[in-house]
């Protein structure tokens, strides 16, 4: 995004819409709306599957942020997001951290010990790597201890599928900019994401809250100190999507 675009975003209360974009079907509009939090936060087009990056930039971002270096790894990461994503670890970790967070201090040591004892069995049962599951548990527990849960939408969602599906749309924006897969293949992946997300939430508000919590869950393992500020940023993006008349979330019912 160039300097003038950033200034435009700063003073704009609308969204980035490509004037010469290829017309989308209703299903494509709905699928693209799964990634609208990123679009609102980074001023990406809400009517086109692109980040408006040049090919070299997209290739570099895919390699550094996603480990995607070609069509094969693009498909592998897509399948991982559709089948597990971060929501698989969250399903194991969050209920246990919430139990510890909400419980009495006198029981905390026993609950923490029980949590750690149960993690290996749950990780194996879900096909998850034990070491990464422990990392997520310890990081999410630390976030709770630091009071960062108070910054998040409450109650915490049962699933953070919205985060995984939003990431999938963002991934395929870059994949198209890098020209790694045909557009049809990317749209098919996004359609699969939409089919998964639809029964998981009751509204765009629920979806947005789940996205914000999912991002915090991921960020806890990378940079705990950023969670508060980052959460504010993405909650503003979801609030804008829920309130602005030209938002894709306002133009179609969940």
N, C-alpha and C positions, 0 to 999 in steps of 0.2 A: 504494500500500500504506500503510495507516494505521499509527500508532505501535504499537498493540497487536499488529497482524499482524507487524510487524518483531520485536517482542519474542518473539512466538510462534515465529517462524522461528529466532531466535537460539538458543532453548533446545529446539527440536524436532529430533528425529532422524528424522522421517518426512517426508511430502510433503503438499502442499495438495491436498485432494480435495473437490470441491464435493458436498455431500450431496444437493442438489436438481438436479444436472446431468442433462441429457438423456442417456439410455443411448447408448453408442457401439457401433458394430460392431467386430469384431476388426480389420478393415482400418483403421478410423479410429483405434483405439487404437495400432496399429503406426505409422501416419503421425504421430500426435501425439507419439509417443516420439522421433521424429527431433529434436524441439525440446526434449527433456527436460533438456538441459544448462542452457538458459535457465530452465526451470521449476524446477530444483533450486536454481540460483543466486539467483533472484529470488522464490522461493516462489509460483510461478504454478500454477494448477490443472493436475494431470496427467490429468484426465478431462474437460476442457472446453476448447473453442477460444476462450479469452478471456484477457485480462490482468487482468480485473476493473476496468478503467478506465472512467470515464464517457465518453460520446461526445465531449465537447469535448476532453478530455485525449488521447484516441486520435487525433482529427483533428489536433491540434497536433503530436503525436509523429510521425505519418505524414508531415506536411509538413516538419518540421525534420530528421528523421533519414533519411527515405527519398525525399523529393521527391514524395510521393504526395499529390495534392490532389483526386482523384476516381476514379471507376470506371476510366476510361481509363488513367490513370497507374498505378493498382493492377495492372491487367492487364499493362502494359508492364514494370513492375519484376518481376512474377512470371515473365514469359517470359524476362527477362534472367537471373534466378537459375537457371531451369531449363536455359537454353541455354549460359550462360557463367559468370556469377558471378565471384568472385575466383579460382576454380580455373583459369580460362583464363590469367590472368597468372602464377599460381603455376607452371603447367606450363612456361612459358617461363623464368621467373626462377630458380626454386629449383635446378634442375640446374646452372645456371651458377654460382650463388653457392656451392653445395655444392662444386663442382669447385675454385673459388678458395679456399674455406675449408679444404678438406682437402689442398690441394696444398702444395708446398714454397714457402717464402718467396722463393727465388731465381727461381721461375717466376711469381710473383704478378703482376708488371707485364705480362708477355706474355699471361697468361691473362685479366687484366682488360681489356686492349686487344682481345683476340679476342672476349670477351663483348660488349663495347660495339659492335663491328663487326657482330656477328651479330644483335643485337636488332632492327634495322629489318626485316630479311627475315623473321624469325620472327613479329614482330608483324603484319606485313602478311599473311603466310600464314594466320594465325589470325583475321584480321579485328579486331585489337586496335589501339587508339589508341597511337601510338608514344610520345607524351609521357608518358602514364600508365604505359606499360610501363617506360620509363626510371625513372620515379619509384619504382615498385615495386622495380625492380632495385637502385637506389641505397639505398633504405630497408632492404631485406632484407640487402644487403651490410653496411650500417652495423650492423644488429642482430647479424650474425655477428661483426663486428669488435669489438663491445662485449661479446662473450661471452654474449649472450642465448640463443644456440642451446643452451647448456648447461642452460637452464631447461626446455627443451622435450622432449617425448617423443622418444626416439631408437630406431631411425633415423627421420628425417623421412619422412612419408608421401609416396607418389607423387602423391597427389591430396588436395585439401582440399574435396572435394565435400561432406563432412559439414558443414562450416561453412556452405556455401551452402544446403544443405537444412534445416539447423537455423534459419538466418535466415529461410527461406521460411515455416516454421511460425510463427515469431515475428511476421513480417509479417502473416500471415493472422489471428493472434489480434487484432492491432490493427485490421485491416480489418473484422473482425466487430464489434468494439467500436464502430467508427466507422460501422457499417452502410453500407459502401460497396458490398459485393457480397452476393449471396445465399449462404447457408451452403453450399449444394450446390456452388457454383463454387469456394469456398475448399477444400472437401474434395476436389474433383477435382484441384485444383492440388497438394494435399498427397499425394494418391495417385500423381500423376506423380513427385513427389519420391521417394516410397518405391520406385517402380519403378527409378528411376535409382540410388538408393543401394544397393539390395539386392545387385547383383552386384559392387559396388565394394569391399566390405569382407567380412571373414571373421567378424567378431564385433562386439558392442557396444563392447568395449574398443578395437578398431581404429577404430571410428567415433568414439568419444570422443577418442582421441588426435588424429585428423584434425581434429576440431572445434577443439581447443585450439590446434593449429598454425595452422589457418586464421585463427583470431581474432588470433593474434600477427602473422601476415602482414599482415592488414588494419591492425592497430594500429600497425605499424611506420611506416606512411605518415602517421599522425595524431599519435601521442604515444609516441615510442620509450621515454621514461622510465617509462611505465606497464607495459611488457610484463612485467617480472619479477613485480610484484605481481599484475597481472591474470591471468597464467598460473597463479600459485599458487591464486588464487580459483577459477578454472574447472577446474583439476585436482582441487581438493577436491570440486567439484560432480560431476565424472565419477566420482571414487572412491566418492562416496556412492551414485551410481546403480548402480555395479557391485557394491556390497557390501550395501546395505540390502534386506531381504527384501520390502519393499513397493514397491520401485522398479519402474517399468514395464520396465526393462531386465532385471530378474531374473524378471519374470513372463511374459516371452515370449522364446523363443530368437531369435537374429538370423536 
